[in-house]
Amino acid sequence: MASFQVPPLGESIVEATVSRWLKQVGDAVAAGETLVELETDKITVEVPALEAGTLTAQARQEGDVVNVGDVLGEVAAGAGAAAAPSAPADAAPTPSAAAPAASDDPKASPAARRLAAEQGTDLTSVTGTGRGGVVAKADVIAAGKAPVSAAPAAPAAPAKPAAPAAPKPPAMARATSDGPRETREKMTTRRKRIAENLLASQHNTAHLTTFNEIDMSAVSALRDRMRDKVEKQHGLRLSFMPFFAKAACLALEAYPTVNAQLDGESIVYHHYVNMGIAVASDAGLVVPNIKDTHARSLIEIGHDIGAVAKKARDGKLAMDDLTGGTFTITNGGVFGSLVSTPIINYPQVAILGLHKIQDRPIAVDGQVVIRPMMYIALSYDHRIIDGQQAVLFLVRVKELMEDPAAMLLY
């Protein structure tokens, strides 16, 4: 019988949260098969079985915080059936209970299990939208609303359908009448690190934000004209993000301080751009970066963004994806944000925030016209970036996005 421990988690990472057990006590495991997933502040780490056998013990439960070297469980070497003779010694019901748990118990995150228990939701009836069909907390919340949204059986009340669109009132009503008025959930390792990094950014930088707006007519027309051709020839569904990434690279070349970093009393100028792309996932916000974005074509950047975003949502990011970034773009517009002040991804010194495209009246050549407009924001560390540089950086991005053909000259 051999124990298995928390493996090295990467540079400067010493703790993780037990995210999900993929094998239960009594399950047969093959060599190399994943036993448990650990969530760090940056990535999800899979802990595999070193040899074939049977999982005989789980030393830690889902949601527990563990350190490098901590024992996670034990595996008895040999065929999975080898554990059968010892099982009856514990209690007669144990074998019959353990077997269904492995096959019938749905895969769900710890947060999803806690919420399901609180609101009395049967996890077997919930469709998981997470990686590998895992039931996420959002799935349980949606399932909890199902009885409310099922009310269309009574079509006599036309005003009722609007209620499901606002999730909080039904949830609050359920909590008041059928369940606890409050719930308490322990922060995961990743959420704690996100909080710490955000505070570090606010405390260690002279945070300031400047704004501009972009007429998206030209780049929208170009994208619409090229979309089908690009998808057919390159297999890429062209979005606006590659255009912004390319424009940002060119603007960073013109204003290199925005792509720099402070190291003590020195300013380190990067002669390359590793573009961070903020990605929202069930596990929280992560910022993978594309190495040497400045040397990539617009089509290549589009493919790279799609690849890192998929890895982030699937929990497959490697440490290299999350380190070495020099500048970040975040797009709150995909969630409907009209304007915001993004927080610098410390120790970087600037971040570009994109927002919702909205038709607005503007003055063009003395005439009022309706154009698709977007507010953009640059949050920057005023210790090394002067206001003039920040404003001119945004102006350069605006110029390139309003005349996207100009990007082809570089």
C-alpha positions as CSV (number, residue, x, y, z in Angstrom):
1,M,0.0,0.0,0.0
2,A,1.5,3.3,-1.1
3,S,0.5,6.9,-0.2
4,F,0.5,9.7,-2.7
5,Q,1.2,13.3,-1.9
6,V,0.6,16.8,-3.2
7,P,3.2,17.2,-6.0
8,P,5.4,20.3,-6.6
9,L,2.9,23.0,-7.9
10,G,5.2,25.4,-9.7
11,E,7.4,28.3,-8.9
12,S,6.4,30.1,-5.6
13,I,3.2,28.0,-5.3
14,V,3.0,26.2,-2.0
15,E,-0.6,25.4,-1.4
16,A,-3.7,24.3,-3.3
17,T,-7.4,23.4,-2.8
18,V,-8.6,19.8,-3.3
19,S,-11.0,20.6,-6.1
20,R,-12.4,17.2,-7.2
21,W,-11.9,13.5,-6.5
22,L,-12.2,11.6,-9.7
23,K,-11.8,8.2,-7.9
24,Q,-13.6,7.1,-4.8
25,V,-12.5,4.6,-2.2
26,G,-12.8,1.1,-3.6
27,D,-12.3,2.2,-7.2
28,A,-9.8,0.4,-9.4
29,V,-7.2,2.7,-10.9
30,A,-4.8,2.3,-13.8
31,A,-1.2,3.6,-13.7
32,G,-1.2,7.3,-14.8
33,E,-5.0,7.7,-14.3
34,T,-6.0,10.9,-12.5
35,L,-7.0,10.4,-8.9
36,V,-7.7,13.9,-7.8
37,E,-7.6,17.5,-9.1
38,L,-6.0,20.3,-7.1
39,E,-6.7,24.0,-7.8
40,T,-3.9,26.5,-7.3
41,D,-4.1,30.2,-7.7
42,K,-3.1,29.8,-11.3
43,I,-3.8,26.3,-12.7
44,T,-5.5,23.0,-12.0
45,V,-3.1,20.2,-11.2
46,E,-4.0,16.6,-11.9
47,V,-2.5,14.0,-9.5
48,P,-2.1,10.6,-11.2
49,A,-1.8,7.1,-9.8
50,L,1.8,6.0,-10.0
51,E,0.8,2.3,-10.3
52,A,-2.3,0.3,-11.0
53,G,-4.3,-0.8,-8.0
54,T,-7.3,0.2,-5.8
55,L,-7.8,3.5,-4.0
56,T,-8.1,2.6,-0.4
57,A,-8.1,6.0,1.4
58,Q,-8.8,9.6,0.8
59,A,-6.8,11.6,3.4
60,R,-8.3,15.0,2.3
61,Q,-11.8,16.0,1.3
62,E,-12.9,18.3,-1.5
63,G,-12.5,21.9,-0.4
64,D,-9.5,21.2,1.9
65,V,-6.4,23.4,1.6
66,V,-3.3,21.3,1.2
67,N,0.5,22.1,1.0
68,V,3.2,20.6,-1.2
69,G,4.1,17.1,0.3
70,D,0.8,16.6,2.2
71,V,-0.6,13.0,1.9
72,L,-3.7,12.9,-0.2
73,G,-4.6,9.2,0.0
74,E,-3.4,5.6,-0.4
75,V,-3.5,3.2,-3.3
76,A,-3.1,-0.6,-2.8
77,A,-1.0,-2.0,-5.6
78,G,-2.5,-4.8,-7.8
79,A,-5.8,-5.5,-9.5
80,G,-8.8,-3.5,-8.4
81,A,-10.6,-6.7,-7.3
82,A,-7.9,-7.3,-4.6
83,A,-9.7,-4.9,-2.3
84,A,-12.9,-7.0,-2.4
85,P,-12.0,-9.6,0.3
86,S,-11.2,-6.9,2.9
87,A,-14.4,-4.9,2.3
88,P,-16.8,-7.3,4.1
89,A,-14.6,-7.1,7.2
90,D,-15.7,-3.4,7.6
91,A,-19.4,-3.9,7.4
92,A,-21.8,-5.8,5.1
93,P,-23.5,-2.8,3.6
94,T,-20.1,-1.2,2.6
95,P,-19.6,-3.0,-0.7
96,S,-23.1,-2.4,-1.9
97,A,-22.8,1.3,-1.0
98,A,-19.4,1.9,-2.4
99,A,-20.1,0.5,-5.9
100,P,-23.1,2.8,-6.7
101,A,-21.2,5.8,-5.4
102,A,-18.6,5.4,-8.2
103,S,-21.1,5.0,-11.0
104,D,-24.2,6.9,-9.8
105,D,-22.7,9.9,-8.0
106,P,-22.5,12.8,-10.4
107,K,-19.3,14.7,-10.9
108,A,-19.8,18.1,-9.3
109,S,-17.6,20.8,-7.9
110,P,-17.5,21.3,-4.1
111,A,-19.5,24.5,-4.3
112,A,-22.1,22.8,-6.4
113,R,-22.5,20.0,-3.9
114,R,-22.8,22.4,-1.0
115,L,-25.5,24.5,-2.7
116,A,-27.4,21.4,-3.9
117,A,-27.5,20.2,-0.3
118,E,-28.7,23.6,1.0
119,Q,-31.5,24.0,-1.5
120,G,-32.4,20.3,-1.8
121,T,-31.5,19.8,-5.4
122,D,-30.9,16.2,-6.7
123,L,-27.5,16.4,-8.5
124,T,-28.4,13.4,-10.7
125,S,-31.1,15.6,-12.3
126,V,-28.7,18.5,-13.1
127,T,-27.0,18.7,-16.4
128,G,-23.3,19.7,-16.0
129,T,-21.8,22.3,-18.2
130,G,-18.3,22.2,-16.8
131,R,-15.3,20.4,-18.1
132,G,-16.1,16.7,-18.8
133,G,-19.8,17.3,-17.8
134,V,-18.9,18.4,-14.3
135,V,-21.9,20.1,-12.5
136,A,-20.9,23.6,-11.6
137,K,-22.5,26.0,-9.0
138,A,-24.2,27.9,-11.8
139,D,-25.8,24.7,-13.0
140,V,-27.3,24.1,-9.5
141,I,-28.5,27.6,-9.4
142,A,-30.2,27.2,-12.8
143,A,-31.7,23.9,-11.7
144,G,-33.1,25.6,-8.5
145,K,-34.9,28.1,-10.7
146,A,-36.5,25.3,-12.9
147,P,-39.7,25.1,-11.0
148,V,-40.2,28.8,-11.3
149,S,-39.5,29.0,-15.0
150,A,-41.6,25.9,-15.5
151,A,-44.7,28.0,-14.7
152,P,-45.5,28.7,-18.4
153,A,-48.0,25.8,-17.9
154,A,-50.3,28.6,-16.7
155,P,-50.2,31.0,-19.7
156,A,-52.9,33.2,-18.1
157,A,-50.3,35.4,-16.3
158,P,-48.3,37.3,-19.0
159,A,-46.3,39.3,-16.6
160,K,-44.8,36.3,-14.9
161,P,-42.3,35.2,-17.5
162,A,-40.2,38.3,-16.7
163,A,-39.5,37.0,-13.3
164,P,-37.1,34.2,-14.3
165,A,-34.9,36.7,-16.0
166,A,-34.1,38.2,-12.6
167,P,-32.5,35.3,-10.7
168,K,-32.2,37.0,-7.3
169,P,-35.8,37.5,-6.3
170,P,-36.8,33.8,-6.6
171,A,-33.6,32.7,-4.9
172,M,-34.2,35.1,-2.0
173,A,-37.8,34.0,-1.7
174,R,-36.7,30.3,-1.5
175,A,-34.1,31.2,1.1
176,T,-36.7,33.0,3.2
177,S,-39.4,30.3,3.1
178,D,-37.6,27.1,2.5
179,G,-34.0,27.4,3.5
180,P,-31.4,29.4,5.4
181,R,-31.3,33.1,5.0
182,E,-27.5,33.1,4.6
183,T,-24.9,30.7,3.3
184,R,-21.2,30.6,4.0
185,E,-18.7,29.4,1.5
186,K,-14.9,29.1,2.1
187,M,-12.8,30.9,-0.4
188,T,-10.8,28.6,-2.7
189,T,-7.1,29.0,-3.0
190,R,-7.5,30.6,-6.4
191,R,-10.1,33.1,-5.2
192,K,-7.8,34.1,-2.2
193,R,-4.9,34.6,-4.5
194,I,-7.0,36.7,-6.9
195,A,-8.0,38.9,-4.0
196,E,-4.4,39.2,-2.8
197,N,-3.2,40.1,-6.3
198,L,-5.9,42.7,-6.7
199,L,-5.0,44.3,-3.4
200,A,-1.3,44.2,-4.2
201,S,-2.1,46.0,-7.5
202,Q,-4.0,48.8,-5.7
203,H,-1.5,49.1,-2.8
204,N,1.7,49.0,-4.9
205,T,0.8,51.2,-7.9
206,A,-0.2,54.8,-8.4
207,H,-3.4,53.7,-10.1
208,L,-5.0,56.0,-12.7
209,T,-7.4,55.5,-15.6
210,T,-7.9,57.5,-18.8
211,F,-10.6,57.0,-21.4
212,N,-11.3,57.4,-25.1
213,E,-13.9,56.2,-27.6
214,I,-13.7,54.4,-30.9
215,D,-16.0,54.5,-33.9
216,M,-16.1,50.8,-34.7
217,S,-17.7,51.3,-38.2
218,A,-14.5,50.7,-40.3
219,V,-13.3,47.6,-38.4
220,S,-16.8,46.2,-38.3
221,A,-17.1,46.6,-42.1
222,L,-13.7,45.0,-42.6
223,R,-14.6,42.1,-40.3
224,D,-17.9,41.5,-42.0
225,R,-16.3,41.6,-45.4
226,M,-13.6,39.2,-44.5
227,R,-15.3,36.9,-41.9
228,D,-16.5,34.2,-44.3
229,K,-13.2,34.1,-46.2
230,V,-11.1,33.9,-43.0
231,E,-13.2,31.2,-41.6
232,K,-13.1,29.2,-44.8
233,Q,-9.3,29.6,-45.4
234,H,-8.0,29.7,-41.8
235,G,-10.7,28.0,-39.7
236,L,-11.0,31.2,-37.6
237,R,-14.2,32.9,-36.5
238,L,-12.9,36.5,-36.7
239,S,-13.7,38.6,-33.6
240,F,-12.6,42.2,-32.7
241,M,-10.1,41.0,-30.1
242,P,-7.3,40.2,-32.6
243,F,-7.6,43.7,-34.1
244,F,-7.3,45.2,-30.6
245,A,-4.3,43.0,-29.8
246,K,-2.6,44.0,-33.0
247,A,-3.4,47.7,-32.5
248,A,-2.2,47.5,-28.9
249,C,1.2,46.0,-30.0
250,L,1.7,48.8,-32.4
251,A,0.8,51.4,-29.8
252,L,3.2,49.8,-27.3
253,E,5.9,50.0,-29.9
254,A,5.3,53.7,-30.1
255,Y,5.0,54.2,-26.3
256,P,7.3,51.5,-24.8
257,T,6.9,52.7,-21.2
258,V,3.3,51.3,-21.2
259,N,4.9,47.9,-21.8
260,A,7.6,48.3,-19.2
261,Q,7.9,47.1,-15.6
262,L,9.3,48.5,-12.4
263,D,12.1,46.6,-10.6
264,G,13.2,48.4,-7.5
265,E,14.5,51.7,-8.7
266,S,15.0,50.5,-12.3
267,I,12.6,50.5,-15.2
268,V,12.7,47.4,-17.3
269,Y,11.7,48.0,-20.9
270,H,10.5,44.9,-22.8
271,H,11.4,44.8,-26.4
272,Y,8.6,42.2,-27.0
273,V,4.9,41.9,-26.1
274,N,3.5,38.9,-24.2
275,M,-0.1,39.9,-24.5
276,G,-2.3,38.8,-21.5
277,I,-6.0,38.1,-22.3
278,A,-8.3,38.1,-19.3
279,V,-10.6,35.1,-19.4
280,A,-13.5,34.4,-17.1
281,S,-14.0,30.8,-16.1
282,D,-16.0,28.9,-13.5
283,A,-12.8,28.8,-11.3
284,G,-12.4,32.6,-11.5
285,L,-10.5,35.1,-13.7
286,V,-7.3,34.0,-15.2
287,V,-4.9,35.9,-17.5
288,P,-3.0,33.6,-19.9
289,N,-0.7,35.4,-22.3
290,I,0.4,35.0,-25.9
291,K,4.1,35.0,-26.2
292,D,5.7,37.4,-28.7
293,T,2.3,38.7,-29.9
294,H,4.1,41.6,-31.5
295,A,5.6,39.2,-34.1
296,R,2.3,37.4,-34.9
297,S,0.0,38.2,-37.7
298,L,-3.6,39.1,-37.0
299,I,-4.8,35.7,-38.1
300,E,-2.2,34.0,-35.9
301,I,-3.2,36.2,-32.9
302,G,-6.8,35.2,-33.5
303,H,-5.9,31.5,-33.3
304,D,-3.7,32.0,-30.3
305,I,-6.5,33.9,-28.4
306,G,-9.0,31.1,-29.1
307,A,-6.5,28.4,-28.0
308,V,-5.6,30.0,-24.6
309,A,-9.2,30.9,-23.9
310,K,-10.2,27.2,-24.5
311,K,-7.4,26.0,-22.3
312,A,-8.5,28.4,-19.6
313,R,-12.1,27.3,-19.7
314,D,-11.1,23.6,-19.7
315,G,-8.7,24.1,-16.8
316,K,-5.7,23.0,-18.9
317,L,-3.5,26.0,-18.6
318,A,0.2,25.4,-17.9
319,M,2.4,27.6,-15.8
320,D,4.1,29.0,-18.9
321,D,0.7,30.3,-20.1
322,L,0.3,32.4,-17.0
323,T,3.8,33.8,-16.5
324,G,5.8,36.4,-18.4
325,G,3.0,38.7,-19.5
326,T,3.9,42.3,-20.2
327,F,0.5,43.9,-21.0
328,T,-3.1,42.9,-20.6
329,I,-6.4,43.4,-22.4
330,T,-9.7,42.7,-20.7
331,N,-13.1,42.8,-22.4
332,G,-16.0,43.6,-20.1
333,G,-18.1,44.3,-23.2
334,V,-18.9,40.7,-23.6
335,F,-20.9,40.9,-20.4
336,G,-22.5,44.2,-21.3
337,S,-20.2,46.6,-19.5
338,L,-20.5,50.1,-21.0
339,V,-17.5,51.6,-19.1
340,S,-15.2,50.5,-16.3
341,T,-11.8,51.1,-14.7
342,P,-9.8,47.9,-15.0
343,I,-7.3,47.0,-12.3
344,I,-3.7,46.7,-13.4
345,N,-2.4,43.1,-13.7
346,Y,0.5,43.6,-11.2
347,P,3.5,43.7,-11.7
348,Q,2.6,44.9,-15.2
349,V,2.1,48.7,-15.4
350,A,-1.0,49.0,-17.6
351,I,-4.1,47.3,-18.8
352,L,-6.5,48.1,-21.7
353,G,-10.2,47.7,-21.0
354,L,-12.7,47.1,-23.8
355,H,-16.4,47.6,-23.5
356,K,-19.8,47.1,-25.2
357,I,-20.3,48.4,-28.7
358,Q,-23.3,50.7,-28.7
359,D,-25.0,52.8,-31.4
360,R,-24.7,56.4,-30.3
361,P,-25.2,59.8,-32.0
362,I,-22.0,61.6,-32.8
363,A,-21.0,64.6,-34.8
364,V,-19.2,63.9,-38.1
365,D,-18.4,66.9,-40.4
366,G,-21.0,69.0,-38.7
367,Q,-23.7,66.4,-39.0
368,V,-25.2,64.2,-36.3
369,V,-25.0,60.5,-37.3
370,I,-25.5,57.2,-35.6
371,R,-22.3,55.1,-35.3
372,P,-21.3,51.9,-33.4
373,M,-19.2,53.3,-30.6
374,M,-17.0,51.7,-27.9
375,Y,-15.4,53.3,-24.8
376,I,-11.9,52.1,-24.1
377,A,-10.0,52.6,-20.9
378,L,-6.3,52.4,-20.0
379,S,-5.5,51.9,-16.3
380,Y,-1.8,52.6,-15.7
381,D,0.8,53.0,-13.0
382,H,1.4,56.8,-12.8
383,R,4.8,56.2,-11.2
384,I,6.4,55.5,-14.5
385,I,3.7,56.3,-17.1
386,D,2.8,60.0,-17.5
387,G,-0.7,61.1,-18.4
388,Q,0.5,62.3,-21.8
389,Q,1.9,58.9,-22.7
390,A,-1.3,57.2,-21.5
391,V,-3.5,59.5,-23.5
392,L,-1.4,59.2,-26.7
393,F,-1.3,55.4,-26.3
394,L,-5.2,55.4,-26.4
395,V,-5.2,57.8,-29.3
396,R,-2.9,55.5,-31.3
397,V,-5.2,52.5,-30.6
398,K,-8.2,54.6,-31.7
399,E,-6.4,55.7,-34.9
400,L,-5.5,52.1,-35.8
401,M,-9.0,50.7,-35.0
402,E,-10.7,53.5,-37.0
403,D,-8.4,52.8,-40.0
404,P,-7.6,49.1,-39.7
405,A,-6.0,48.9,-43.1
406,A,-3.2,51.0,-41.6
407,M,-2.2,48.0,-39.5
408,L,-1.2,46.1,-42.7
409,L,1.6,48.6,-43.2
410,Y,3.4,47.4,-40.1
